[in-house]
Amino acid sequence: MKFETEGSMELMSSGTQIDLAVDGPRATVTFHTESGINVMSLAVLERLGEVVEELSRKTDVRFCTLKAAGKVFIAGANIKEMAGFTPEDGKHLSVRGNAVMDALARLPCVTVAVINGAALGGGCEITLACDFRIAVPSAKIGLPETNLGLIPGWGGIGRMARVAGSQAARRLAFGGVPISADEAKACGLVDQVVPPDELDAAVEKLFKSLVRGGPRAIGLAKRVLLGGDEPEAFRECFTGDESREGMGAFIGKRAAAWMEG
């Protein structure tokens, strides 16, 4: 199956789009569409993969916000598109989706998903690939794929179990019923629930709470959290200037250069 076809590009131009904006150490990824209802399709998945790849090359970016303009974060997948899939089409979509979500999870910068509305199916899987999740009280979060005779195919079942526990993963994947933002916070799926007009302040406060961590060290810690070799990651700490600066600043009783944010 080809993912970048003329049909895919047409879907991209008429449906959900993704913009990337970078301002110094901060990056913002925004999903948007004219209807205000963001939906994942093959083309949108490919675009997200391009954005993530571009972010991976921007070594100066320390923090990245993923958010949506409109009524939802992402309402789910393009079901009409998937209805015509063959079994091999389904496998290819899952393989590609897993690759994009894994790349998002591996970004060395800190990522936070701002959930302004429904985050369902593929939208939920995107938030699970981020480091943190902040939601508005009205948000609904879930994996409704089994309602369609499908399963989450982009690593969402495993990530849900790791983030919120195996029982929460079973409840969300088996029943396919979304949960509220407060329920998501109670099981650890969401870190904070704040009113819509406080989202920006909550993201800023989160980033400020992490500014003391060395950017390279944070990236290495993320790698270990994803199952990477801890002794090797620790060895790499001593291959660059960051650890020398950090330890030198500690000994000299001053702030490390990166702490200015």
C-alpha positions as CSV (number, residue, x, y, z in Angstrom):
1,M,0.0,0.0,0.0
2,K,1.3,3.5,-0.9
3,F,0.7,6.1,1.8
4,E,1.6,9.2,-0.2
5,T,-0.8,9.1,-3.2
6,E,-2.7,11.8,-5.0
7,G,-5.8,10.6,-3.1
8,S,-4.0,11.0,0.2
9,M,-2.9,14.5,-0.7
10,E,-6.5,15.4,-1.6
11,L,-7.7,14.2,1.8
12,M,-4.9,16.2,3.4
13,S,-5.9,19.4,1.6
14,S,-9.6,19.1,2.3
15,G,-9.4,17.6,5.8
16,T,-7.3,17.8,8.9
17,Q,-4.0,19.6,8.6
18,I,-1.0,19.8,10.9
19,D,1.1,22.9,11.4
20,L,4.5,23.1,13.2
21,A,5.7,26.4,14.7
22,V,9.0,26.8,16.5
23,D,10.0,29.7,18.7
24,G,13.4,29.2,20.2
25,P,13.2,26.2,22.6
26,R,9.5,25.8,22.3
27,A,7.6,24.1,19.5
28,T,3.9,23.8,18.9
29,V,2.1,21.2,16.7
30,T,-1.5,22.2,15.9
31,F,-4.2,20.0,14.3
32,H,-6.9,21.9,12.5
33,T,-9.6,21.7,9.9
34,E,-12.3,24.0,8.6
35,S,-15.1,21.9,10.2
36,G,-13.5,22.0,13.6
37,I,-13.6,18.2,13.8
38,N,-10.1,16.8,13.4
39,V,-10.0,13.2,12.0
40,M,-7.0,10.9,11.4
41,S,-6.5,9.6,7.8
42,L,-3.6,8.1,6.0
43,A,-2.5,11.5,4.8
44,V,-2.8,13.0,8.3
45,L,-0.7,10.2,9.7
46,E,2.0,10.8,7.0
47,R,2.0,14.5,7.8
48,L,2.4,13.8,11.5
49,G,5.3,11.5,10.7
50,E,6.9,14.3,8.7
51,V,6.4,16.8,11.6
52,V,7.9,14.4,14.1
53,E,10.9,13.7,11.9
54,E,11.4,17.5,11.5
55,L,11.2,18.0,15.3
56,S,13.7,15.2,15.9
57,R,16.3,17.2,13.9
58,K,15.7,20.5,15.9
59,T,18.1,19.9,18.7
60,D,17.4,23.4,20.2
61,V,13.8,22.5,20.9
62,R,13.3,21.6,24.6
63,F,9.5,21.5,24.9
64,C,6.7,20.7,22.4
65,T,3.0,21.2,22.8
66,L,0.5,19.2,20.7
67,K,-2.9,20.8,20.5
68,A,-5.9,21.3,18.3
69,A,-7.9,24.2,17.0
70,G,-11.6,23.4,16.9
71,K,-14.2,21.4,18.8
72,V,-12.1,18.3,19.5
73,F,-8.5,17.2,19.8
74,I,-9.0,14.3,17.4
75,A,-12.3,12.6,17.1
76,G,-10.9,9.3,15.7
77,A,-10.1,7.8,12.3
78,N,-11.5,8.2,8.9
79,I,-13.8,5.2,9.0
80,K,-15.0,5.6,5.4
81,E,-11.4,5.3,4.3
82,M,-10.8,2.2,6.4
83,A,-14.0,0.5,5.3
84,G,-12.4,-0.4,2.0
85,F,-9.2,-1.9,3.5
86,T,-8.0,-5.4,2.7
87,P,-6.2,-7.3,5.6
88,E,-2.9,-6.2,4.2
89,D,-4.0,-2.6,4.0
90,G,-4.9,-2.9,7.7
91,K,-1.5,-4.3,8.6
92,H,0.4,-1.6,6.7
93,L,-1.6,1.1,8.5
94,S,-0.8,-0.4,11.8
95,V,2.9,-0.8,11.0
96,R,3.1,2.8,9.8
97,G,1.1,4.1,12.8
98,N,3.3,2.3,15.2
99,A,6.4,3.8,13.6
100,V,5.0,7.3,13.8
101,M,3.8,6.9,17.4
102,D,7.1,5.4,18.5
103,A,9.0,8.2,16.8
104,L,6.8,10.7,18.7
105,A,7.5,9.0,22.0
106,R,11.2,8.9,21.3
107,L,11.5,12.7,20.7
108,P,14.2,14.0,23.0
109,C,12.2,17.1,23.9
110,V,9.4,17.1,26.5
111,T,6.0,16.7,24.8
112,V,2.6,17.6,26.3
113,A,-0.8,16.9,24.7
114,V,-3.4,19.6,25.3
115,I,-6.7,17.9,25.1
116,N,-9.4,20.5,24.4
117,G,-12.2,18.1,23.6
118,A,-12.7,14.5,22.5
119,A,-9.4,12.5,22.0
120,L,-10.6,9.2,20.6
121,G,-9.0,6.3,18.8
122,G,-6.0,7.5,17.0
123,G,-6.3,10.8,18.8
124,C,-6.1,9.0,22.1
125,E,-3.0,7.1,20.8
126,I,-1.3,10.3,19.9
127,T,-1.8,11.7,23.5
128,L,-0.5,8.4,24.9
129,A,2.8,8.8,22.9
130,C,3.3,12.2,24.6
131,D,5.1,12.6,28.0
132,F,2.2,14.6,29.6
133,R,-1.5,15.2,29.1
134,I,-3.5,18.2,30.2
135,A,-7.3,18.2,29.6
136,V,-10.3,20.5,29.9
137,P,-13.1,19.2,32.1
138,S,-15.4,18.5,29.1
139,A,-12.8,16.3,27.4
140,K,-13.7,12.7,26.5
141,I,-10.8,10.2,26.1
142,G,-11.1,6.6,24.9
143,L,-10.3,3.8,22.5
144,P,-13.7,3.0,20.8
145,E,-12.3,0.7,18.1
146,T,-13.9,-2.5,19.4
147,N,-17.3,-0.9,18.8
148,L,-16.4,-1.2,15.1
149,G,-15.0,-4.7,15.3
150,L,-11.4,-3.3,15.3
151,I,-8.7,-2.7,17.9
152,P,-6.3,0.2,18.5
153,G,-3.5,-0.4,16.0
154,W,-0.9,2.2,16.8
155,G,0.5,0.9,20.1
156,G,-2.3,2.4,22.1
157,I,-3.3,-0.7,24.1
158,G,0.2,-1.3,25.4
159,R,0.8,2.4,26.1
160,M,-2.6,2.7,27.9
161,A,-1.6,-0.2,30.1
162,R,1.8,1.4,30.9
163,V,0.3,4.8,31.6
164,A,-3.0,4.0,33.3
165,G,-2.7,0.4,34.3
166,S,-3.8,-2.9,32.7
167,Q,-7.3,-2.7,34.1
168,A,-7.9,0.8,32.7
169,A,-6.6,-0.5,29.3
170,R,-9.0,-3.4,29.5
171,R,-12.0,-1.2,30.4
172,L,-11.3,1.3,27.6
173,A,-10.3,-1.2,24.9
174,F,-12.9,-3.9,25.6
175,G,-15.9,-1.7,26.2
176,G,-15.0,1.1,23.8
177,V,-16.7,3.7,26.1
178,P,-14.8,7.0,26.6
179,I,-14.2,8.3,30.0
180,S,-14.3,11.9,31.3
181,A,-11.3,14.0,32.0
182,D,-11.8,13.6,35.8
183,E,-11.9,9.8,35.4
184,A,-8.8,9.9,33.2
185,K,-7.0,11.9,35.9
186,A,-8.0,9.5,38.6
187,C,-6.4,6.6,36.8
188,G,-3.3,8.5,35.8
189,L,-4.1,8.9,32.1
190,V,-4.3,12.6,32.4
191,D,-1.9,14.7,34.5
192,Q,-4.1,17.8,35.0
193,V,-7.6,18.9,34.4
194,V,-8.0,22.7,34.0
195,P,-10.6,25.1,32.6
196,P,-10.1,26.1,28.9
197,D,-8.9,29.6,29.7
198,E,-6.1,28.1,32.0
199,L,-4.6,25.7,29.5
200,D,-1.8,27.9,28.3
201,A,-0.9,28.8,31.9
202,A,-0.9,25.1,32.9
203,V,1.4,24.2,30.1
204,E,3.8,27.1,30.9
205,K,3.8,26.1,34.6
206,L,4.6,22.5,33.6
207,F,7.5,23.5,31.3
208,K,8.9,25.8,34.0
209,S,8.9,22.9,36.5
210,L,11.1,21.0,34.1
211,V,13.5,23.7,33.1
212,R,16.2,22.6,35.6
213,G,16.7,19.3,33.8
214,G,19.5,19.2,31.2
215,P,17.9,18.9,27.8
216,R,20.2,16.0,26.7
217,A,19.8,14.3,30.1
218,I,16.0,14.4,29.7
219,G,16.3,12.8,26.3
220,L,18.4,10.1,27.7
221,A,16.0,9.5,30.6
222,K,13.2,9.2,28.1
223,R,15.1,6.6,26.2
224,V,15.6,4.6,29.4
225,L,11.9,4.9,30.2
226,L,11.1,3.4,26.8
227,G,13.3,0.4,27.6
228,G,16.7,1.7,26.6
229,D,20.0,0.5,28.0
230,E,20.5,2.5,31.2
231,P,24.3,1.9,31.6
232,E,24.8,3.0,28.0
233,A,22.7,6.1,28.5
234,F,24.6,6.9,31.6
235,R,27.9,6.5,29.7
236,E,26.6,8.9,27.1
237,C,26.1,11.5,29.8
238,F,29.8,11.9,29.9
239,T,30.4,12.3,26.1
240,G,29.2,15.9,25.8
241,D,29.5,19.2,27.5
242,E,26.1,19.1,29.4
243,S,27.3,17.0,32.3
244,R,30.5,19.0,32.7
245,E,28.4,22.2,32.8
246,G,25.9,20.7,35.2
247,M,28.4,19.4,37.6
248,G,30.6,22.5,37.3
249,A,27.6,24.7,38.1
250,F,26.8,22.6,41.1
251,I,30.3,22.8,42.5
252,G,30.5,26.5,41.7
253,K,27.1,27.1,43.4
254,R,25.5,28.7,40.3
255,A,22.7,27.8,37.9
256,A,23.6,25.7,34.9
257,A,23.5,27.5,31.5
258,W,20.3,25.8,30.3
259,M,18.2,26.7,33.4
260,E,17.2,30.1,32.1
261,G,14.4,28.4,30.0
